[in-house]
Amino acid sequence: MNRLDDHFDEVTGLLYLEHQLDPEHTRAVSEHLASCAACSGLLRALESESLWLRESLTAEEESIPAPLIAAPGRGTVQWGWVAAFGLAVGGAYTLWSGIVEPWVARAQQAGFTQGYLLTMLFFSGASWKGWDAMRSLTEFLALATLGTVAIWFLRKHWQRFTTIAFVMGALVLGALALAPSAAAADIEHGNPSYTLPAGHEVKTDLIVAADRARIDGDVDGDLISFSSSLTVNGHVKGDILAFGAEIRVNGPVDGNVRVWGQSLTLDSAVAKNVMAWIGAAEFDEKSTVGGTLTMLSGATELNGKIAGDVLAYVGDLSIGGSLGHDVTVRGGRLTVGPNAEIVGQTKYTGDREPEVSPGAKLGSAIQYTVPKRGPDYTRANYYLHRVFFWGASFVFGLVLLLVAPGFFADTEQASKKIGPAMGFGVLFLFATPIAALIACITIVGLGIGISALFLYLIAIYSAQVFVGSWLGEQLLGSGVGIGAAVGRLALGLAIVRLLTMVPFAGPWIHFVVIVWGLGALVLALHKRMRPQVAAAA
Amino acid sequence: MDRHQTTGAMSEAELAQLLSQVRAGDPDAWGELYRRYAPAIFRFCRRVLPTREDSEDATTEVFMKVRQKLGTYDSSRPFTAWLYKVASNHCWDTLRRRRIRQDLETGDLDTLPLEHPDPSQIERLQAEHTGKEVRGGLAKLPDRARMALVLRYYADMSYDEIANTLGVRRAFVGVLLLRARHQLRDALSGTAAAGAQKASAGGKS
């Protein structure tokens, strides 16, 4: 029994009140209380405080959420998960049957197999014939995704509608406020076509959205085009940025040319660089590029003059012009014509040997490499790289764990909800890049789109960390503390890495890990984004 | 011990019958059990966890565990005691997972003020604060202190059960509870002081 200036201390008083003292101490306290008004007063206060605490804590004042009042149904899967998963499956099926399957068939007919399938899928001319269908699909997926996600996020918070309306209104106003900065350019909407007549000059950037756009005049700034067909005959003093089915540049360009579409024909001088993601490209004899050429393409003919390096990932590349620097090509076929001249080194990786005409002038012999398919399990380097990759992901996971332990734990917990996590993982894996690309196309949303894509890549990388940690918990148990968490992470990641090395099944396991971890991340983020209300309202 | 109940009147025999039906896989019986006890478990989680949404999720997860572990329940003990034990373990585990570094919170268990508090000050706090304010003050406490008060004064757990759940020695439970009371008094006094200041500022303007 503790005494303080002949009085019992507060702990002893509390233990006495709660009948936690042994009989001897209880008797001593009782005797003291009979003669001490101060200690009696303290005990009365503590006793009434106990009662007050009990009443305050057991009060049934706050509302119980509706889902908890209702008895759980036989199927407890929430509608949001079902909708999201259904939407993702529907979108994936449409994507497969409407676009991927026809491409695969075409690729096989064209003799492309395995490694070059990706090139064909994304950059062959046929792909962009389905542009309208693609646009409809992407719009549908993006809108449906945004709608589903928005409703799902807000489903428990309709009572906060005023706040939500305020936030959404602020976003819309923000977007409108941003619009004037984008409107610093001359924006033209063709109906359906737009022509800048010869002799006219636009003194600022020109943004054109039309079925067919023809630029015969000059542009003293950048030319940005979202047109099915774009023909540039005038002089562009800035860059050309174009999205469209058919792009033809006949006039001089003082800046860069960056295009994304079905076909590109260049018949003029570009002072700086050319970057093209294109089905088919043709650089005519008169064309010149002052800088480098970077391209992803189905088929390309280079008959002009390129001053800088050429970096190409092309299904079928034919070189007939003069290339002033090094050339690095990966593709299905490389043909070097009799009039071709390559000053620097040429590196080519492909299934077929390069066809070089005897008349071609090469700075050095072409370094030809046959690409290897899949990992080489016989090389020690392969395993060394796996260990490095494991180390990198472990360090990344460790940083996440130490910087945001709460969020890490939430995501690890969310990994346990395998069904919902997989559903949302599939949805966000496919829908996020689509939504981000659409945001990029709207110009105003370019920053948001690029940021979203960047975060998306980080999220995909971090997926393995959370799944690995979950796996570690299954094996090591759910010990608490930093040591246990690090141990779980290290072991789980190692197992994930090992599983992804399994021949044939490895890539699929990797895909499942990405989907699963991404979904868990989404669930944890959703939990974090919900309004934080003070406890025990 | 008078465990906090939120269910309607149900005799021990009826509860035993219900539990046996649940064990046999009767979905309606499970629904009935859930309806009866989910509100109490939600309120328990609500007092321990930081947000309403966390509490909703935790309630669902607690009942998933209850379903899995019902076979281990010893029917000679009160069902609510076992239920709160499952809930408290789950919530404590959740809180600990979110806070890897707990050293600051646990290092000064035995540091309590030596002097007696003024009984009139304790009584004044009780008079000035509503139950809702007390629960609000609870949210400002460290996890362990909040958990101790809820286990004792909401779930009516014994000192042994609290010690077992929180992983402290039984002899420390009293200290822990008293310290939590001090922290709650401080939190509420701060609220009262801020309220008085605000009222005073409002009066001047």
Contacts between the chains, C-beta under 8 A, distances in Angstrom:
chain1	res1	chain2	res2	distance
A	4	B	114	6.3
A	4	B	115	7.7
A	4	B	116	7.4
A	7	B	116	6.5
A	9	B	114	7.4
A	9	B	116	7.8
A	10	B	112	7.1
A	10	B	116	6.4
A	10	B	117	6.7
A	10	B	178	5.9
A	11	B	112	6.8
A	11	B	174	5.3
A	11	B	175	5.8
A	11	B	178	5.3
A	14	B	174	5.7
A	14	B	177	6.6
A	14	B	178	5.2
A	14	B	181	8.0
A	15	B	174	4.7
A	18	B	159	7.6
A	18	B	174	7.4
A	20	B	159	5.8
A	20	B	174	6.1
A	38	B	116	7.0
A	41	B	119	4.5
A	42	B	116	5.6
A	42	B	117	7.3
A	42	B	119	5.4
A	44	B	119	6.7
A	45	B	117	7.6
A	45	B	119	3.6
A	45	B	120	7.8
A	45	B	122	4.2
A	45	B	123	5.8
A	46	B	122	7.4
A	48	B	122	7.7
A	48	B	123	6.7
A	48	B	126	6.3
A	49	B	122	5.5
A	49	B	126	6.6
A	49	B	181	6.6
A	50	B	153	7.0
A	52	B	126	4.6
A	52	B	134	7.4
A	53	B	134	7.1
A	53	B	149	6.5
A	53	B	153	4.4
A	53	B	181	7.7
A	53	B	184	8.0
A	54	B	153	4.7
A	54	B	154	7.8
A	55	B	131	6.4
A	56	B	130	7.9
A	56	B	131	3.8
A	56	B	134	3.8
A	56	B	135	6.3
A	57	B	47	6.0
A	57	B	131	7.9
A	57	B	134	7.4
A	57	B	135	7.0
A	57	B	138	7.7
A	57	B	149	7.3
A	57	B	150	6.4
A	57	B	153	5.0
A	57	B	154	4.2
A	58	B	4	5.0
A	58	B	43	8.0
A	58	B	153	7.7
A	58	B	154	5.9
A	59	B	131	4.5
A	59	B	132	8.0
A	59	B	135	7.9
A	60	B	6	6.7
A	60	B	39	7.6
A	60	B	43	6.9
A	61	B	131	6.8
A	61	B	132	6.5
A	62	B	43	7.3
A	62	B	46	6.8
A	64	B	38	7.5
A	64	B	39	4.7
A	64	B	42	5.7
A	64	B	43	7.9
A	65	B	42	7.2
A	65	B	52	7.6
A	65	B	56	5.3
A	67	B	56	7.2
A	68	B	38	4.7
A	68	B	39	6.8
A	68	B	42	5.4
A	68	B	56	6.6
A	68	B	59	5.8
A	68	B	60	7.8
A	69	B	35	7.3
A	69	B	38	7.4
A	69	B	39	7.1
A	70	B	35	7.9
A	71	B	30	7.8
A	71	B	31	3.2
A	71	B	32	7.1
A	71	B	34	5.3
A	71	B	35	5.0
A	72	B	30	7.4
A	72	B	31	6.4
A	72	B	34	5.7
A	72	B	63	7.6
A	74	B	27	5.6
A	156	B	53	7.2
A	401	B	100	7.5
A	405	B	97	8.0
A	405	B	98	6.6
A	405	B	99	6.9
A	405	B	100	4.3
A	405	B	101	7.7
A	406	B	98	4.0
A	406	B	99	7.1
A	409	B	94	7.9
A	409	B	97	3.9
A	409	B	98	5.1
A	410	B	98	7.3
A	412	B	97	7.7
A	413	B	94	7.7
A	413	B	97	7.3
A	478	B	93	7.1
A	478	B	97	7.9
A	480	B	93	7.5
A	480	B	96	4.7
A	480	B	97	6.8
A	481	B	100	6.6
A	482	B	100	4.9
A	482	B	101	7.2
A	485	B	100	6.3
A	527	B	53	6.5
A	527	B	54	7.5
A	527	B	57	7.3
A	530	B	51	7.0
A	530	B	53	4.6
A	531	B	51	7.9
A	532	B	50	7.1
A	532	B	51	5.4
A	533	B	51	5.7
A	533	B	52	5.2
A	534	B	136	5.7
A	534	B	139	5.1
A	535	B	46	6.8
A	535	B	47	6.8
A	535	B	48	7.8
A	535	B	49	6.8
A	535	B	50	5.4
A	535	B	51	7.2
A	535	B	135	7.2
A	535	B	136	7.6
A	535	B	138	6.6
A	535	B	139	3.3
A	535	B	146	7.9
A	536	B	46	5.8
A	536	B	47	4.9
A	536	B	132	7.9
A	536	B	135	3.1
A	536	B	136	6.4
A	536	B	138	5.4
A	536	B	139	5.7
A	537	B	46	7.8
A	537	B	52	7.2
A	537	B	132	7.0
A	537	B	135	7.1
A	537	B	136	7.4
